[in-house]
Amino acid sequence: MCGWLKDQFGVSWQIIPESLTEMVNDSNPEKSERMMKALLQMKKIDIKTLEQAYQG
């Protein structure tokens, strides 16, 4: 699912874009909720779509 990859040694890593963290921690809960609803529907993180949801 979103942001997970496995390296050559079989270790799994979750990649979290910095902009995603900023949107989640925004002081405006409506913006954060819109972004999270969009994120929960994704199998691959699409930052542009998340930013559009965040902006409304």
N, C-alpha and C positions, 0 to 999 in steps of 0.2 A: 504494500500500500504506500501511501504518500511518503516520499522522502527517504525510504529505506533502500539500502544497497548492501551487497555482500562483496567483500574484497577477495583477493586471490587465496587468502588463508582461511576463508570461511567465516570470518568475523563480520557480523552485521552492524551497520552504522546508520543512524538516522541523521539526515541532513535537514537543517532548519534554516531557511533564508532569514537574514537579519530583518528584512522588511516585514516578514510575517510576525516576528516577535514584537516589533513596534506597533503593528496594527492590533494585535491581541491585547497589548497593554495600554491602548489609547484610553484617555479619560472619558471619552464619549462611548457609553455602552452600546448605543444603537449601531454605530459604525462597526464596532468589534463583533457584535452579534450577526450583522449582515455578512461580514467576511467569514465568520465561523460556519454559518449555514452553507455558504458556497464551498468552503474547504471540505466539509464533511461529505459532500457529494463527489469529490474527486478521487481518482485512483492515482493520478500524477499531479503534483502541485503545479498550477498554472498561475504564476504571480500576477500577470496582467489581468486575468479574470478576477482574482482576489482583490486587486486594487480597484477594479471597477465596482465590485460589490461593496467594498469599503467606502468608496466615494458616494455611493447611492445612485 
